[in-house]
Amino acid sequence: MKKLLIILLVLIGLATLLGGGLLVAFGVATWAGRDRIAGSTILELDLETPFNEYIPDSPAAEIFAGGGAKVRNLVEALERAAGDDRVVGLLARVGGGGSGLAITQEIRDAVKAFRESGKFAVAWSETIGEGGPGNVGYYMATAFEEIWLQPTGDVNLSGIIYESPFISSMLEKLKVTPRFDQRYEYKNAMNIFTDTKMTLAHREAMTQLMDAQFGQMVRGIADARNMTEDEVRGLFDHGPFLGHQAVDAGLVDGLSYRDEVRDNVTSRVDGPTKFLAWNKYLDKAGRPHTSGTGVALVYGVGNIMRGESGYNPVLGSMVMGSDTVAQALRDAIDDDDIEAILFRVDCPGGSAVASESVRREIVRARAAGKPVVVSMGNVAASGGYWVSLNADRIIAQPGTITASIGVLAGKFLTTNFWSDLGITWDDVQSSAFSSHYSSSYDYTESGWAAFQAWLDMIYVEFTEKVAEGRDLPIERVREIAKGHIWSGEDALELGLVDELGGFPTALRAVRELLELDADAPLKLTLLPREKTKFEKLAAIFDTSSDTAMASAAAIETMRALQPAVRGIGRVVVPPSTRGVVHVPALPQAQ
């Protein structure tokens, strides 16, 4: 027995030494390879892959959403490369464009800033929108000085269409009755359940958003391709274009295969060249903003709900948990090394309670003398705007979808639906309002009055906070609120945001608020702190880590499925379950 114990201890010791040795070897290899960037390096970039704002530290997110690159990483890689003499140019693959308009504008700005260093930036595509629209993909491509297209490729300029389904007739056939209300007419998510087509207000809001976003693309393309705006609008009316037609129209510079384009760009450089993927370059060169005045970077991404941030593997969407984000903001407030906060928001809304919990921490940060700058992504609307409105500065892209200052809620009545299936319900009730949230009962007269008072309370609170936070007259806020979505460009004119731009603009605002020099170094610290590669590698040596991670992901997936399973027969999920300050899933400009 004693010998067996000794052997067991020896084996444990050897395993520990082996694991430690591998960790050391990994560290040495990482350190040794970190700076090995050849002279005359050409960065390669794939813009056909959608970019993520943020991936929460959860097993489900790591497994189901871990493949996408992050916007910040690309922006910082191009910023670093612009000043790196070893990098001579950029070759990017473009296509349909699936990252959303605001993220596309963020990347366009980063590419144009890279070009200002005097280095070439060339785009190549197999096809821009195969079998589908290529509007945003082509808009992205025009950030580059040259665009080359594979001979069999197309440029599918088609213009924007925003389509909304309406299922009220289906619900009527299923004998499901929607009972919702809104504040006010532009808060149109409930229209999907109550109408057969867009209301006048719904159509007005969508048309204004479409005109704004389409105009931004037209101006960007016209400027990049040396055309007038009328010429570009005419091209949209005459698309899509086959390869040779795209050349004749001046949309692309020529037809070439990938190998020919690579040969073309290497011929521009004296001596041998090497291609290097942009993300590997960032790993080797190191990201900027790692020393200087401390600035916390906090992400608010996904539907905002109470609890922890995470990822819904069923819907494929992020969840912005108020507990996680509020704690990150509190950590920034309490950290003496942090002097300002950059809050990156990409959120369509959700819970008013969760939104208020996060907003409160923004107020506390400013009271503690730490300025807060909000940088908006694709969407920062309804609850996403609520959490932003008290920042010192709000920065949005022209194509950001924001505002939607309003509220909606309600429920579906499903008794007749169940009855047709041969299912009946019965109950006992303790109080007058016991059935208030039940799908088996309509609102009572007093219940409906209480429901209306609740909607009014949230709307009044929302608009008053906007008026205070944005220093606007309450009467003006009420004019532009009513649940109306606005583009970032329109929001700037309305006083709902302060400036247009992305990460670099937000960092400039931080320096201004801290009264630093324009080129003062900043140290960005991500909160909550991200696990390092060493920590992730060390988890491998936990014999249960793989099983635990898979099990945790499976549990998260099952938990996400459970509401859908319980809700079979309810037909659709009412907007109120996603939060009362929420915008419906909006089509991105494609």
Buried (B, 14 or more C-beta within 10 A) or exposed (E): EEEEEEEEEEEEEEEEEEBEEBBEEBEEEBEEEEEEBEEBBBBBBEBBBBBBBBBBBBBBBBBBBEEEBBBBBBBBBBBBBBEBEBBBBBBBBBBBBBBBBBBBBBBBBBBBBBBEBEBBBBBBBBBBBBEEBBBBBBBBBBBBBBBBBBEEBBBBBBBBEBEBEBBBEEBEEBBBBBBBBBBBBBBBBBBBBBBEEBBEBBBBBBEBBBEBBBBBBBEBBBEBBEBEEEBBBEBBEEBBBBBEBBBEBEBBBBBBBBEBBBEBBBEEBEEEBEEBEBBBBBBBBEBBBEEBBBBBBBBBBBBBBBEBBBBBBBBEBBBBBBBBBBBBBBBBBEBEEBBBBBBBBBBBBBBBBBBBBBBBBBBBBBEEEBBBBBBBBBBBBBBBBBBBBBBBBBBBBBBBBBBBBBBBBBBBBBBEBBEEEEEEEEEEEEEEEEBBEBBEBBBBEEBBEBBEEBBEEBBBBBBEBBBEBBEBEBEBBBEBBBBBBBBBBBBBEBBBBBBBBBBBBBBBBBBBBBEBEEEEEBBBBEBBEEEEEEEEBBBEBEEEEEEEBEEBBBEBBEBBEEEEEEBEEBBBEBBBEBBBBBBBBBBBBB
